[in-house]
Structures are given as structure tokens and as C-alpha cells.
Amino acid sequence: MTNLNDLHIESDILGIFDNTLNAFTKNRLIDILSAPLESVEEINRRQQILKAFLANKKLLERYYYNRLDFHDIQTLLTSSDDTKINLRFKAALFFHNDRRNATKGIYIQLIIFLQQQYTLLSNFVDFSLFPSAYKQELDTLERYFLNFELDFFSNLIREKKFKIHHLIILKKKINALQQTGETEEFFERLFTFESLLSISQSIHKQDFIFPNVGDYVFSINGVYHPLLTNPIRNNITLDKQVALITGSNMAGKSTFLKSIGICVYLGHLGVAIPAEEAEFPFFQDIYVYINHTDDLQRGYSHFINEIKSLKEAVQAASEGSPVFAIFDEIFKGTNMNDALDITRTTVQGLARFSKSMFFISTHMDELKDMEPTSFSSYFLDCKVENGIPAFSYRLNEGWSSVQIGKLLFKNEGLYDMLQKNKG
């Protein structure tokens, strides 16, 4: 089981990788970004395919077509047409200028469009760079174009010799390819091809890197949030199962945790990540709980939602599944004494799951007195300059010591106002 709602795949992650040219490919891209792969072997295979796309740089730069043209061509090739190719059909083309010209126009558009796309595929894709299984997909994709004798019909169009009987030939080809299912398979392959190309274009533009997934080490250097304009890059290496992240409000804890969550998740899609170098284990289940909201419709309080979220992850880890989980501001929905007690229990309990890793952010400095063998502690730095907090968003080992609440309280003059006011 995986819970990824707080990563906002369609609103955030999709936007990073969406260079698609039609709605069908965009939907296929969403499918890819919504389905973590089920093994290290599948992850490595996806990485190899994307690396092959990246090696075909001319394709990344030149692949393009007009969206409206595509819509017209896709409709022509896939829409069922009950019109029989008989004498009446031929006569209608021969005697009705408007119908003949309109039909010729769309078929000429078809040949030009297919010729352009075939040229891109054949001239700017080095098939040998791809894994053998995906190379076969590309071969099948290419063969579909060849059904239309593109050079022959392109020459007829250039020489203005494209006649009614040529329309009949093309219509028969389209009908035959529909009936055999080849057209449906072609578009399925095309949408997958374009989705992977779209991902590769973004990896190239963003200079993302491919993580090494499957080792027992958890180390990410230069990690950052890909939606920030000038992000701060941080390094983290874990040698324990639990990482506690502290820091004041506005220090960047949630942004850092989301950055880590994005990297681990993208890594399990076989996709490159926003970092400089990374390796982490393969996790069977991924849970990210960052943007907490009350589920008023079902009557659950904020705290109950936290408990249920934690139980999901613990249940999976208890069954032997390698789990990766993030809990932002854990147990903030209950009073401080309760939160402190159950957070200690949580950290000590999660530390027992040797196959899993957990990131927890908290304001509870009292956790310092816990046995340090249970967890690693980090904080997002904040310094006070002229009485004003200055956030660096840098991750450091240890605990945050700056008490921003007291500082802001004092800066607003509330200590003096409250102590002097006797009315």
C-alpha cells in the first residue's frame, strides 16, 4: 500500500515532467507518474530507457507537432467509419468538389504529418541505445508508418498527382489497420513513447540525476525541491532507521521533507531526481504525510488521522514490508504531554524495523533525552541577526536551539505590554 496524496502528483510532480503535445499522452504520463515500479529490476530497466532517450539529444530538441494537426490525424485513423468503399462513394468524390477537396485535404495532411513524424523517428533515434525489449517497441512503432508508403504518396502530393483513386487506396489502408487492431496498438505505443520522451526532456532541462536504488545505504547529496526558483541544496546520510528533523516554524522542515519524499518516490518510478548524487534502498511501501487536514466529512479529528496514518505504515512494516514514511509535525493534534509520550514510543518502536526508514519532524526538544541509538537528529538552521530570525534552510546534525516563538513575542513588545498592563 502507498499513500502519496501529500506529494500532489498531478498538481506538482506532473508539472515538472509535462512537455506533452496531446491529452492522450498527458494521461499516459499521469499513469506513469502514479505507479511506483515493483522491483529493482523494473526500476533499472526504466532508467536504461530514459538514459537512451537522453542520449538522443536531437530528438529531445526537435520532437514537435501541431496539436490541432494531431487531433485531426488521430481522429481520421481511429474513428470508425461505416462508409463503404463502393461506386457511390467514388462517385461522390468525383462529382462533389467540396467533398473531394475536403477529403483530399485531410488525407494530404495525414501523409505530411506521418512523414514528418517518421522522419523524426528514423533520423533522430538511435535504436541501438535502447534495451532490447523497448527496441522492439520502437521497431513496431516505426513499421506502422511504413504501411502508408509515405515516400510514394509524398511525391504524388509534391507533383500534384494525388488523385481520387489514391484516396481510395489510403482509405482501404486505414480501414484494414483499424480492423487488425494495429492502429490502436500504434497509438498506445506512441503515447508511451511520448510520455517517456517528455520525462527525458525535463530530466535534460533540469539536470536531474538517476539514483542507485536497491542498496542498504540511504544517502542523498544536493537534494532540493524542484519547484523552488533558487533552492537550497542539502545532504543527508542515515545510519539509523529514524531521522528526527527539528527547527522552528518557517525554517523549511516541510519543504525539506517533501524534497526527500519526491526523490524517493521518483526513484521508485525509475525516474531521475532533483539531487546531485543519491542511493537508497528499495521500499515496497511509501507513505508521505505532510499536509495534514481534518477529515470533517468522516468525523475524524486531526489527531485520529495522524494515528491512522501511522498505523498504516506500522502495519506494513510489521508484516515485513520495507517501508519508507514521512510524518511532518507528528502528533501536533494532541496536547504536549500526550504528544511527547507517544512520540517517544513511536520513535523507539519504528527503530526496530530494520528494513524500513522513517523521517519525522517535530518541535519537541524534550526528545533530546532519548537514547540516541534509536534515531539520528537533524535541524534546519536559523540564526538571530539584530533580533530578527534569519533562515538559512541548511540541514545540520543535532538539535535546533533557537526559540523563535519567544523571540517574535519579545520583538512585538508583548512581554513589556503584558507585564506592565495592570488594568
HELIX and SHEET records of a PDB file:
HELIX    1   1 ASN A    5  LEU A    7  5                                   3    
HELIX    2   2 ILE A    9  ILE A   13  3                                   5    
HELIX    3   3 LEU A   14  PHE A   17  1                                   4    
HELIX    4   4 ALA A   23  LEU A   33  1                                  11    
HELIX    5   5 VAL A   40  ALA A   55  1                                  16    
HELIX    6   6 LYS A   57  ARG A   62  1                                   6    
HELIX    7   7 ARG A   67  THR A   78  1                                  12    
HELIX    8   8 LEU A   87  PHE A   95  1                                   9    
HELIX    9   9 ASN A   97  PHE A  124  1                                  28    
HELIX   10  10 PHE A  127  LEU A  129  5                                   3    
HELIX   11  11 SER A  132  LEU A  146  1                                  15    
HELIX   12  12 LEU A  150  ARG A  158  1                                   9    
HELIX   13  13 ILE A  164  THR A  180  1                                  17    
HELIX   14  14 GLU A  182  GLN A  206  1                                  25    
HELIX   15  15 LYS A  253  GLY A  267  1                                  15    
HELIX   16  16 HIS A  302  SER A  318  1                                  17    
HELIX   17  17 MET A  336  LEU A  350  1                                  15    
HELIX   18  18 ASP A  365  ASP A  369  5                                   5    
HELIX   19  19 PRO A  372  SER A  374  5                                   3    
HELIX   20  20 ILE A  404  ASN A  411  1                                   8    
HELIX   21  21 LEU A  414  LYS A  420  1                                   7    
SHEET    1   A 4 ASN A 212  VAL A 213  0                                        
SHEET    2   A 4 GLU A 277  PHE A 280  1                                        
SHEET    3   A 4 PHE A 218  VAL A 223 -1                                        
SHEET    4   A 4 ASN A 234  LEU A 238 -1                                        
SHEET    1   B 6 ASP A 285  TYR A 289  0                                        
SHEET    2   B 6 VAL A 323  PHE A 327  1                                        
SHEET    3   B 6 MET A 357  SER A 361  1                                        
SHEET    4   B 6 VAL A 242  THR A 246  1                                        
SHEET    5   B 6 SER A 376  GLU A 385  1                                        
SHEET    6   B 6 ILE A 388  GLU A 397 -1                                        
END                                                                             
